[in-house]
């Protein structure tokens, strides 16, 4: 599955970059006979609906030619938003000090879901503080992660 994700990233990233955006991440979700491809884009000046539509048209053209996903799928392009998903160590570093929710691929201490303060990154491990303890999770053990917005 990682090679499929890498192939999609390699196909989509140059299109997004050429249009002046950062490819924040990709989610390819199977839903029965159909699947959904979600592309998250970011730009310092922000992302609007027209930007998403433009990226969608360009990526669709490339996907039609390359055809990397068998069967039908729905393409969605979006800003990562406030509850942004985190995919890379660099993204975890950028959001150090924020609250995050993690879902692990395999349970640790009998649970797969953790929510706490993102304390940082050490090597290839993400550090989470929760209930007065610090947990270290290798990035490859994290199935999904996202920022939990805090409103004071």
PyMOL commands that set and color helices and strands:
alter all, ss='L'
color gray80, all
select helices_A, chain A and resi 2-18+49-66+89-94+139-141
alter helices_A, ss='H'
color red, helices_A
select strands_A, chain A and resi 22-31+34-42+73-79+99-108+111-122+125-130+133-138+142-147
alter strands_A, ss='S'
color yellow, strands_A
deselect
rebuild
show_as cartoon
